[in-house]
Amino acid sequence: MQPNTEPAMVIVGAGHVGGRAALALREAGWTGEIVLIGSESALPYERPPLSKGVLTGAQTLAQTAILTPEACDAARITHWTGTVTAIHPMARSVSLSDGRSLSYKSLLLATGGHARVLAIPGADHAAVQALRTQADAIALAPRLKAGAHVVLVGGGFIGLEVAASARAMGCRVTLLEGAPRLMGRAVPASVADRVLALHRRHGVDVRLGIVPRAFEATDGVALRIHLTDGEPLLADVVVVGIGIEPATELARGAGLRIERGIVVDRRLATSAAGVYAAGDVAEFPSPLSGLPIRQETWHNAETQARVAALNMLGGDESYRSSAWFWSDQYDWQLQVSGEPALGVTAVQRPLGDVDAELNLYLNADGRIVGVSGCGPTSVVAKELKLARTLVERGVHASAEQLADPAVKLKSLLTA
């Protein structure tokens, strides 16, 4: 890293948000120094392919890149591998792990989160791993050999996507979920039931209401898993996907306001002047309800990065994007957009396929505030895209219109 002679735009966290924000700063006209600091040696990349294409070999790590070395050089972005040990908001500087200090004009915290770990005996065994980083995917992919027994702990999106990838590679797969259904409160129960049936049809042994209580090394290469139901399992590899904890340590140490994440306003500004936060780590006002929310999605990272960059340059840009996430499993796609929890009326729309489901959620004023759906991608993709646009545009409709397949969703956009 070159010696700093004037305040730079500093981004802590060289992930999806950090990479996009650095590029957005240049595109918006910033000609000064941009310093992107991350603990991983890799340049910024997208995480969704790690649980899918990267594991199956359909995608290379290079294809997940947001910034290449050439693009970094062309945009004059300084990428430094290391850690920030402290933020000093009054002095507008950060302390680096190599002992240096770096001044900033504006600072973006894009620190993401840490994969949660199991607090049980044997959880530190080499055969037990998370899937959060490129290094995790590199370690896991060779273990997904035909016939290997892969055990997933956690019935959220990571666990389900890895289950689908492992089955595609010919592995035997067992998925353990402590709750009575998959995907917690992220999707309606009816969608969770369809996804459960999907995985069982593909040969995944899904066990609900069961969690591991200990891992034990054996004389061979397998790991013995002691379960709460008393029946042990032998696994070749265990992948723990029980969510993340937002990485708020730096912000907390600097005295920034923390709730479920780093609290920011509509501009993604924190409680300290000149300091912004975006992505998994930020708790921001919902564009739909104004209530504080935190999102761990590709879309959130992609869209917040630009808003944060513009405001780091002195703009007054509000974050207005509706929530949206998706998950690809086998030949299915699952999507949720908007905030279904804000709906007072839920409408199920027929899609002409017994395996497909589309739900739309209306608030008290008849505005479409959320969508959820799943099914074969070839069946649901177009309708889910149209439904998402209805949410983004704040379209009003009646339950009768939405439930009638003769009323095309596209017609509601132009009404």
N, C-alpha and C positions, 0 to 999 in steps of 0.2 A: 504494500500500500504506500502511495506517495505521501510525503509530509504534508500536513494540512496547513495551509496558509490563510485561508478564509473559511467562514462557516459553510459547511456542506449540507446537502440533503442526505440525511442518514436514515437508513432502513435497517431495523434489527429484525432478522428473520428472513432467510433467503429461500422461502418457499414460493407457493403460487402467488400469494398477495405481493410479496416482496419483489418478485421478478416483474410482474405486470405493472406495479407501481413505479419501479425504476424506469421502465420503458415509457410509461405515461408521462413522467416528469420531463423526459427529453422531448417527447412528441408535443408537449404543451409549451415548449420554448425555454425550459431551464437550460442555461449554458454553463453553469458552474459544476462543481464536483458532486457526484453521486456515489455514496459509499453503501454497499450492500453487504451486511454482515450475517453470516450463518454458521451454525455449528457443523453442518454437513459439508464435505468437500465438493459435492455435486452442485452444479449450478441449478437454479430454480427449475422445477419440473411439476407436472400434473400428477396427482395421486390416484385418481380413479382407475387408471389402467393397471396399477400394481396388483390389484386383487383379481384381475381378469386377464387381459391380453398378455401382460408380462409373465404371469405364472404359466400360461398355456403355450407361450412362445409365439403367439400371434402378433405381438408387438415387441419391439426392442426398447431398451431404456432410452436410446437416442430419440425414439419417436415420442417420448413423453416430455421432451425438453421444452421449456418456455424460453430459456436463454441459452444459446450456444456460445462457446468462447469467441467465435467470430462476431456474433451479434453484440456481445458484451464489449468487445474492443471498439466496434463501430459506433456504439452509443456512448462510449467513454464512461462505462460503469465500472467502478472499482469493486471487485468481489473479494472479500476478506473472509477466510475460514478461521473462526475463533468464536469467542463469546464476549458479550458485554457483561461486565461485573456490576456496574452501577450506573444509574441515570441521575444527573444533577440538573433538575429543571430550572433552578434559579440561574445557574451558570450557563445553561444551554450546552451541556457537554455530557459525554458518556466516558466511563472508564473501561478500558479494554483489558482482556486477560493477559496481554503481554506487558502490561504496566503503563501503556500510553493513555493519553486522554485525547478525545476527538470532539471538537466543537461542532455544533449543528445550527443551521438556520431553522429547519423544521425536522422533526423526528417522527418516524412512523414505526409503531410497534406491530409487527406482523409475526409474532412469536408462536402462533398456532397452539398446539397442545402436546401433552405427553400421553402415550398409551397407558391406560390403567393396567395395573398388574394385580395378580391374584395374591392375596395374603394368606397362603396356605403352605404347608410343608412341601418342599420339592419344587416350588414354582420357579426356582432359579436353575433348574436342570437345563442342559443344552438343547434338549429335544422340545422344550417349551418356548415358544416365541410369539411375539406380536407381529403385526403387519402394518407398519406406519411409514417406513422409509424405503428408499431404494435398496439400502443395505439389507433390510428385512426381506424384501422380495428376492434379492440375489441369494440369500441364505435358504429361503423356503423352496424356490422353484426346483432345485435338483432333488428335493425330497419327495416331490409329487410323482413318484414312479408307479407304474401300473402294479396293482396288487398291494401297495403300501396302505396301511391303515392310518388315516388322518382323522384326528379328533378336533372338532371345533368347539370352543367354549364361548358361548354367546350367540344368541339368535337374532342379532342385528344385521345391518347391511354388509359389514365386512365378513362376518361369519357365513352368511348365506352366499355371498359372491365367491368366497374361497371354496365353499362346499361345491358350488357349480363348477368351478375351475378344476378342482380335484377330481370330480367325477368325469370331466372331459378328458383327464389324463389317465383314467382307468383305476383310480384309487378307490379303496373302500372308505366310506365316510360316515362318521357318527357326529351328530351335532347335539350339544347339551345346552339347554336353556333353562335357567332357574325359574323363570316366570311361567304362567299357565299358557302363554301364547308367544308367538314370534313378534319381533320388532316393536315391543313395548307399546307406547302410545303414539308412535310415529305414523302409523296408518290405522284405518278402521279395522275392527275385528274381522269383518267379512273379507277384507283384502289379505289380512294375515292368514286366515283359514285357507284361502286359495293358494297362497305361496307355500304354506305347509304341505298341502296336497301335491303341489308341483314338485317339491323336493322329494317327497316320498315316492312319487311316480318315477323319479330318476334314480331311485335306489339309495337315497340318503336315510340313515337311521336317525330320525329326529326324536329326541327324548325331552319332553317338557317337564318342568318341575323338578329337574335333577341337575345338580352341580357337582364338580369334583371337590373332595375334601382333603386330598393329598395326592402327590405324585411320588412314585417310588421307583428307583432304578432297579433293573433286573440283571441277572447274570448275562443275558443276551443284549441285543441292541434295542429291544422294545422297552417302553416305559409303562409301568403299571399305574393305572389311575383308580384310586379309591373314590367311589361315588356316595352321595348321600342316601341312595337307595340300597347300599350294601353290595351291589354287584360290581366287581372290578372289571376294568377294560385294559387291554394291552394295545398300545399305540406306538407307531413309528415316529409320529410327529404330532405335537399339539399346538394349535394356533389359538391364542387368546384374543378375542375381539369383544371386549366389554366396554368400549367407549374410550374417550380421552378426558383428561383434565386440562382445562385451559392453562397455558403457561403464563401466569400472572405474577410470577415471583419478582421480576425486575420492576414492574409497575408498582407492586405493593411496597417494595423497598424504597421507591421514589416518592411514596405518599400519594399516589394517584388513587382515585376512587375505584374500589373493586366491589362488585356484587357477585353475580354468576360468571362474570368476566370483567374485562376492563370497561368501565362505563364510559360511553361516548354519547355525544349529542347527534342531531340530524346531519351534522357536517363530519361526523366521525372524529370530532375533537374530544380529547380527554379533559380531565379537570386541571391539567397543567398547560399553560400557554405554549403553543408551538409544538405540542405533542399530540399525535393522532394514533388511533389503533383501528385495525381492520382484520377481517377474516374470522377464523375460529375463535380467537381470543376476545373479540369485541362483543359487548352487550349494547345494543343500539335500539332506538325507538322504531317500532314496527311502522312501515309506511301505511299499513292498513288500519291499525288500531291505536298507534301511538304508545302501546305497551312495550316494556323492555323485552327484547328477545335476543337469543344468541343462536347463530346458525353455523353448522359444520358441513358446508356444501361447496362444491365446485363453483356453482353460480354465485354464491355469496362472495367467495374469494375473487372471482373474475370481475364482478361489478363494483365491489367496494374499493378495489385497488385504484381504479381510475378516479373515483370521487375523492379518496384520500389524497391522491397526488395533486389534483387541482386545488384542493384546499390548503395543502402544504405550501402552494405557491401564492396563497393569499386570496383564493376564490371563496365564494359563498355558495357552494354546491350542496344541495340536500341529497341524501341517499333515498331513492324512491323505488328501487326495484323490489318487486314482490318475490317472496321466497319461492324456491323451486329446487327440487332434487329428483334424481332418477336412479334406478338400479337395473342393470342388465343381468339376468340370470337365465342360463340356457338360451332358448329362443324367445324368452319373455322379456317384457319391460314393465317396470313399476314406476309410477310417477306420483308425486304430490306437489301441488303448487298452491300459492296463496297460504291462507291460514284456515284450514277446515274447522278448527276449534271455535272460530268466530261465528260460524253458521248456527242459525236457530232451526233451519230446515235442511234436511239432507234428501237429495233426490237421486235415485239410481236410474241411469239411462241405459236402455237396452242397446247392445252392440251387435246382436245377431250371432254371437258365439258364446256357447255355454261356459267357456273358460275365461271369458273377458268380463271385466267389470269397470264401470265408470260412474263415479259419484260426484255430484256437484252440490255445493253448500251455499245457501242463501242467508244473508243477515235479515234483520227485521224489516229493512227497507226494500228487500227484494234484490239487493246487489249480490252478484256472485263473488264470494270472498275466498273460496277454496275449491280445489279439485283433487280427487284421488282416483287412481285406477291402475289396473294391471291386466295382463293377458298376453297372448302371442303378439310380438312386436308388429307383425304385418297387419294385425287387426286393430290394435289400439293406438299406434303411433300418431296417425293423422288426427283422430278425435281428441287425443290428449293434448296435442299441440294447439288445436282450435280452442279447447276448453281453457288452457293456460292463458291464451290471448284474451279470452273473456274476462278472466280475473284481472289481468294487467290493465285492461281498459275500463274496469269498473262497470261492466255492463249489468243492467238490471233485466231480470226475466222472471216469469212465473214458474212455479213448480210444474205446472201442466205442460208448458212449452218444453221444458228441459226433459221431461219424462217421455215425450212423444217423439219417436224416431223419425216421424214424417217432418218434424220441424228441424231443419238442418242448423247445426251450430253456426255455420258460416253466415246464415241469414241473420242471426242475432247480432253479428258484428256490424252489419250495415243498417240495422233497424233504427 
